Amino acid sequence: QAADTILEALEQAKRPVIMLGHGVDSSFSQQKLIRFAQKRQIPIITSVLAKSVLGYDHPLNFGCIGGAYGHRYANMIANAKSDLLLCFGISLCTRQIGTKVHEFARDAKIIRIDIDPYNLQRDIHENGINEVKLQAETGAVIDCLAKAAAPDTEGISDWLNVCTEIKENLQVVDDATPERYPNRMIADLSDMLEDTSAIAVDVGQHMVWSYQSFKNHEGQKLLFSGGHGAMGYGLPAAIGAYYATGKPTACICGDGALQMNIQELEWVKRENLPVKIMVMNNEALGMIRHLQRDYFDCLFAGTTDGCGFASCNFAEVAKAYGIPALRMLCDSVREEAPEFLEGEGPKLLEVMLEHGTFAYPKTCLGEPIHNQQPYAPKEVYDRLMEL
């Protein structure tokens, strides 16, 4: 019945989008859903936790939704351009769709498939108008959809072209933003970590830079703590991922996050685990510092040196444990990091960033999630909104 509801809605829609969350936890179901989307040329937008389901260069991959820091193009496509959102195992919480919940995708029909009845109690559209909630196991629904015959996709192909134009134009906007230099460094690091089975990402600005810009390949997992927001997650998760896969792993941490579980360096060294540790050190709790700058008139508390927070020389700490380590400036990573990261065994790379680092694009509180700061040029924004 759920599959029939979805197929009927697809017959009426001209601009459908599949929104895929971590609730689709079977890789077999994930691949079935991707094949379903390929047959019908439906763009896919994921939650942060589901980022690894698609390789970064998959033609149907249109980024991660995010109420604050999501991909600019994903937010525009889902929130302002689609007429049908098929939501599989994705919570649609405020971190994903923004604090003004009832304003999300107001012009689209929303169909939500979720096994959790409590998640479905929340209305996205006001009073649940133009919203269908289907309590079902996502894998079973996907199995039924996979058996359906694929229709003529000529019209949907035009929609895919619109999505591609939005993505390409807004990527140009972000690439031209000087403050996003950490994103470019993360993209460079991803090329150096191609042989890792999983990359565990801690909590902070580096998490945003990673899900925005890490170029994950098919089968390569990015691990996040998600809604737990658990600083200190990265290094233990990378250790666990190694034992789960038997293959080299990596973690990306901030200077605040690594200090939560820095003692795990002893385990990494003692067991000689092939875990490569990247520490993004801006000597601050950068995400909170950014909020304090924007909303508390630069009243910094507990976030930066001299204001209740202190960092350390992580490379020297790692060396004290006997782990090969290197400290370098961010703009040296592309040239100097590849040689250091080669080879087996544990490594720690400490990347020094400016104190005033920022995560962009970012939705200003109260604004539509598809109109993020720094704002796209008006002529670009207006043209894309008219597509």
C-alpha positions, 0 to 999 in steps of 0.5 A: 500500500505504501509503495502504491501511494508513492508510485501514484504521487510520482505519476502526478509529480514533475519535480520529485526528490528522494530524501534518504536518511540513516533509517534506511540502514541496509546497504542492499535496500540503499542500492535498490533505492538508488537503482529505482532513482536511476530508472526514473532519473530522480535526484537524491538528497541525503541526511548527513548520516546517510552521506556515504550511501552515494559516492560524491561524484554519483550523477544523482547525488545532490548533497546533504540537507541542512537547516544551518550548514547543508549544501546550498544546492541541496537546500534550494532543490528540496526547500524551494524547487521540488514538488514532491519529497519522498522521505525514506528513514529521514527524521526531518528534524530542525537540524535538517530543515530549519527552525521554522518547520512549517515553512519547509518545502511549502510548495511540495507534497511530502511523503514520509516513510518511517518505522518510528511512529513517534517521529511521524507524530510531528507535522512538517506542513502546518496541520499536516496539509499535503503530507502523507505519513506511512509507518513502515519498514523502509526496506520492505517499501523499497522492495515493492518499489523495485518491482515496479516498471519504470515509466517514460522519464523524459519530463523528469530528465528536464528536472534533473537538468535543472538540479544540475544547473543549480548545483553547478552554479551554487558550487561556483558561489561557494568555491569563490568564498575565501573563508571556505579555505578549510573546505578546500583543504578537506577536499585535498585530504580526501584524495590522500585518504582514498585507501581508508575504509572509513573516516570517523568525523568528530563534532565541530566546524571540521564536521561541517567542512567534512560533510560538505567537501570530503570526496567519499568514494563508493563503499567508503564510509563517513561516520558521524555521531549525528544528533548526539553531538558527541565531542570526542567521538572521532578517535574511538569511532575510527578505532572501532571501524578498524576492528570492524573492517580490518582495513585502515581508517582515519579520523578528522577531529578538532582541537577541542574534540580530540582532547575529549578522548586524547588518551586513546592515542595510547591504545592506537600506539600500543596496538599499532593500529593503521589509523590516520588522525587529522587534527584541525587546530584553530585553538578554539571551539570554533563553531560556538565561537562563530555563534558568539560572534554573530549573536552575542556581540563577540562576547567569547566565553569558554571558546578561545585562548584567554577566554576559558579554553586552551589547546596544545601542540598535538603533534608533540603529544602524539610523538610522546606516545611514539606516534609519527606526527607532523604539524603544518599550516593549512596551505601546506597540506596539498604539497607536504601531507601526501608523503607523510600520510603514506605507509602503514601504521598510525600517523597524526597530522596537525593542521594549523588554521586561523583562529577566526575560522568559519563554516559556510554556507550558513543559514542566518537564524530565521531566514529560508534555508536555501538563502545562506550566508555569504549570500549568492549574487542576487542575479544568480539567486534570482535566475536559479529560483526562476528555473 
